[in-house]
Amino acid sequence: MEGVTLERREGREIWHVTTDGNIKTIITPSSSIAVMDETVIRYDKALKRLARR
């Protein structure tokens, strides 16, 4: 049986590839887009805190 499944966890993509009964797992590093999104959210929160002062 052959197949590919993908799951996303904590900004990483985890690929499970099955060929000839063997399962190989490939884990990608955290997405740079996810890191940028997190940075923008932190910056936005900091600006809102400053605006409340």
DSSP file (Angstrom, degrees, kcal/mol; ACC not computed):
  #  RESIDUE AA STRUCTURE BP1 BP2  ACC     N-H-->O    O-->H-N    N-H-->O    O-->H-N    TCO  KAPPA ALPHA  PHI   PSI    X-CA   Y-CA   Z-CA
    1    1 A M              0   0    0      0, 0.0    20,-0.8     0, 0.0     2,-0.4   0.000 360.0 360.0 360.0 134.3    0.0    0.0    0.0
    2    2 A E        +     0   0    0     17,-0.2     2,-0.3    18,-0.1    17,-0.2  -0.923 360.0 131.9-120.5 146.7    1.3    3.4   -0.9
    3    3 A G  E     -A   18   0A   0     15,-1.9    15,-3.2    -2,-0.4     2,-0.4  -0.969  38.6-131.0-179.4 167.3    0.1    6.8    0.3
    4    4 A V  E     -A   17   0A   0     -2,-0.3     2,-0.4    13,-0.2    13,-0.2  -0.999  18.9-176.6-134.6 131.5    1.0   10.2    1.7
    5    5 A T  E     -A   16   0A   0     11,-2.2    11,-2.6    -2,-0.4     2,-0.4  -0.952   8.2-157.4-125.8 152.0   -0.6   11.9    4.7
    6    6 A L  E     +A   15   0A   0     -2,-0.4     2,-0.4     9,-0.2     9,-0.2  -0.990  10.9 177.2-129.4 132.8    0.1   15.4    6.0
    7    7 A E  E     -A   14   0A   0      7,-2.1     7,-3.2    -2,-0.4     2,-0.5  -0.980  18.2-144.3-130.1 149.8   -0.5   16.8    9.5
    8    8 A R  E     +A   13   0A   0     -2,-0.4     2,-0.4     5,-0.2     5,-0.2  -0.951  23.7 168.4-115.5 130.3    0.3   20.2   10.8
    9    9 A R  E >   -A   12   0A   0      3,-2.2     3,-1.7    -2,-0.5    -2,-0.1  -0.964  65.4 -16.7-145.7 123.8    1.5   20.7   14.4
   10   10 A E  T 3  S-     0   0    0     -2,-0.4     3,-0.1     1,-0.3    -1,-0.1   0.863 127.6 -48.9  52.9  43.5    3.0   23.8   16.0
   11   11 A G  T 3  S+     0   0    0      1,-0.3    20,-1.8    19,-0.1     2,-0.3   0.527 117.0 111.4  78.5   5.2    3.9   25.4   12.7
   12   12 A R  E <   -A    9   0A   0     -3,-1.7    -3,-2.2    18,-0.2     2,-0.5  -0.831  61.9-136.6-111.2 150.8    5.5   22.3   11.3
   13   13 A E  E     -A    8   0A   0     -2,-0.3    15,-2.7    16,-0.3     2,-0.6  -0.920  16.2-163.4-102.9 129.3    4.4   20.0    8.5
   14   14 A I  E     -AB   7  27A   0     -7,-3.2    -7,-2.1    -2,-0.5     2,-0.5  -0.943   5.8-166.1-116.9 111.3    4.7   16.3    9.2
   15   15 A W  E     -AB   6  26A   0     11,-3.2    11,-2.8    -2,-0.6     2,-0.6  -0.828   6.2-162.5 -99.3 130.6    4.5   14.1    6.1
   16   16 A H  E     -AB   5  25A   0    -11,-2.6   -11,-2.2    -2,-0.5     2,-0.5  -0.962  10.8-170.3-112.1 115.6    4.0   10.4    6.5
   17   17 A V  E     -AB   4  24A   0      7,-3.2     7,-3.0    -2,-0.6     2,-0.6  -0.927   3.3-164.5-112.2 122.2    5.0    8.6    3.3
   18   18 A T  E     +AB   3  23A   0    -15,-3.2   -15,-1.9    -2,-0.5     2,-0.4  -0.924  17.4 160.5-109.8 121.6    4.2    4.9    2.9
   19   19 A T  E >   - B   0  22A   0      3,-2.4     3,-2.6    -2,-0.6   -17,-0.2  -0.994  69.7 -10.7-139.3 133.3    5.8    2.9    0.2
   20   20 A D  T 3  S-     0   0    0     -2,-0.4   -18,-0.1     1,-0.3     3,-0.1   0.826 128.4 -54.6  50.2  37.6    6.2   -0.9    0.0
   21   21 A G  T 3  S+     0   0    0    -20,-0.8     2,-0.4     1,-0.3    -1,-0.3   0.394 113.9 116.2  81.6  -4.3    5.0   -1.3    3.6
   22   22 A N  E <   -B   19   0A   0     -3,-2.6    -3,-2.4     2,-0.0     2,-0.5  -0.815  53.5-149.6 -99.5 138.0    7.6    1.1    4.9
   23   23 A I  E     -B   18   0A   0     -2,-0.4     2,-0.4    -5,-0.2    -5,-0.2  -0.925  12.2-172.5-108.6 125.8    6.6    4.4    6.6
   24   24 A K  E     -B   17   0A   0     -7,-3.0    -7,-3.2    -2,-0.5     2,-0.5  -0.941   9.9-151.7-113.7 138.7    8.9    7.4    6.3
   25   25 A T  E     -B   16   0A   0     -2,-0.4     2,-0.5    -9,-0.2    -9,-0.2  -0.943   8.3-169.5-114.1 129.8    8.3   10.5    8.3
   26   26 A I  E     -B   15   0A   0    -11,-2.8   -11,-3.2    -2,-0.5     2,-0.5  -0.977   3.6-166.7-118.9 123.1    9.5   13.9    7.0
   27   27 A I  E     -B   14   0A   0     -2,-0.5   -13,-0.2   -13,-0.2    -2,-0.0  -0.946   8.3-151.0-114.1 122.2    9.2   16.9    9.3
   28   28 A T        -     0   0    0    -15,-2.7   -15,-0.2    -2,-0.5     3,-0.1  -0.561  26.8-103.8 -85.4 153.8    9.7   20.4    7.9
   29   29 A P        -     0   0    0      0, 0.0   -16,-0.3     0, 0.0    -1,-0.1  -0.240  57.3 -67.6 -67.8 166.1   11.0   23.2   10.1
   30   30 A S        -     0   0    0    -18,-0.1   -18,-0.2     1,-0.1     2,-0.1  -0.250  62.4-102.8 -54.6 139.6    8.7   25.8   11.5
   31   31 A S     >  -     0   0    0    -20,-1.8     4,-1.7     1,-0.2     5,-0.1  -0.424  15.6-140.2 -67.9 135.9    7.3   28.0    8.7
   32   32 A S  H  > S+     0   0    0      1,-0.2     4,-2.3     2,-0.2    -1,-0.2   0.804 105.2  59.7 -66.0 -26.9    8.9   31.4    8.4
   33   33 A I  H  > S+     0   0    0      2,-0.2     4,-2.7     1,-0.2    -1,-0.2   0.913 103.1  50.3 -66.0 -41.7    5.3   32.7    7.7
   34   34 A A  H  > S+     0   0    0      2,-0.2     4,-2.2     1,-0.2    -2,-0.2   0.894 110.1  50.5 -63.0 -39.2    4.2   31.4   11.1
   35   35 A V  H  X S+     0   0    0     -4,-1.7     4,-2.1     2,-0.2    -1,-0.2   0.918 111.2  48.3 -64.2 -43.3    7.2   33.2   12.8
   36   36 A M  H  X S+     0   0    0     -4,-2.3     4,-2.5     2,-0.2    -2,-0.2   0.918 110.0  52.1 -63.1 -43.3    6.3   36.4   11.0
   37   37 A D  H  X S+     0   0    0     -4,-2.7     4,-2.2     1,-0.2    -2,-0.2   0.915 109.9  49.2 -58.7 -43.5    2.6   36.1   12.0
   38   38 A E  H  X S+     0   0    0     -4,-2.2     4,-2.3     1,-0.2    -1,-0.2   0.894 110.5  50.5 -63.9 -40.1    3.7   35.6   15.6
   39   39 A T  H  X S+     0   0    0     -4,-2.1     4,-2.4     2,-0.2    -2,-0.2   0.909 110.1  49.7 -64.2 -43.1    6.0   38.7   15.5
   40   40 A V  H  X S+     0   0    0     -4,-2.5     4,-2.5     2,-0.2    -2,-0.2   0.899 110.3  50.7 -63.4 -41.2    3.2   40.9   14.0
   41   41 A I  H  X S+     0   0    0     -4,-2.2     4,-2.4     2,-0.2    -2,-0.2   0.923 111.3  47.8 -63.7 -44.1    0.8   39.8   16.7
   42   42 A R  H  X S+     0   0    0     -4,-2.3     4,-2.2     2,-0.2    -2,-0.2   0.916 112.7  49.0 -62.2 -42.7    3.3   40.6   19.5
   43   43 A Y  H  X S+     0   0    0     -4,-2.4     4,-2.3     1,-0.2    -2,-0.2   0.910 110.6  50.6 -62.9 -43.5    4.0   44.0   17.9
   44   44 A D  H  X S+     0   0    0     -4,-2.5     4,-2.1     1,-0.2    -1,-0.2   0.906 110.3  49.2 -62.1 -43.3    0.3   44.7   17.6
   45   45 A K  H  X S+     0   0    0     -4,-2.4     4,-2.2     1,-0.2    -1,-0.2   0.904 110.1  51.4 -63.6 -40.6   -0.2   43.8   21.3
   46   46 A A  H  X S+     0   0    0     -4,-2.2     4,-2.2     1,-0.2    -2,-0.2   0.910 109.3  50.2 -63.4 -42.1    2.7   46.1   22.4
   47   47 A L  H  X S+     0   0    0     -4,-2.3     4,-2.2     1,-0.2    -1,-0.2   0.901 109.8  50.7 -63.0 -40.6    1.2   49.0   20.4
   48   48 A K  H  X S+     0   0    0     -4,-2.1     4,-1.4     2,-0.2    -1,-0.2   0.890 109.0  51.4 -65.4 -38.7   -2.2   48.5   22.0
   49   49 A R  H  X S+     0   0    0     -4,-2.2     4,-0.6     1,-0.2     3,-0.3   0.920 110.9  48.2 -63.1 -42.9   -0.6   48.5   25.5
   50   50 A L  H >< S+     0   0    0     -4,-2.2     3,-0.9     1,-0.2    -2,-0.2   0.886 108.2  54.9 -63.7 -38.4    1.3   51.7   24.7
   51   51 A A  H 3< S+     0   0    0     -4,-2.2    -1,-0.2     1,-0.2    -2,-0.2   0.805 103.0  56.8 -66.3 -29.1   -2.0   53.3   23.4
   52   52 A R  H 3<        0   0    0     -4,-1.4    -1,-0.2    -3,-0.3    -2,-0.2   0.677 360.0 360.0 -76.5 -16.7   -3.7   52.5   26.7
   53   53 A R    <<        0   0    0     -3,-0.9    -1,-0.2    -4,-0.6    -2,-0.2   0.488 360.0 360.0 -74.7 360.0   -1.1   54.5   28.8
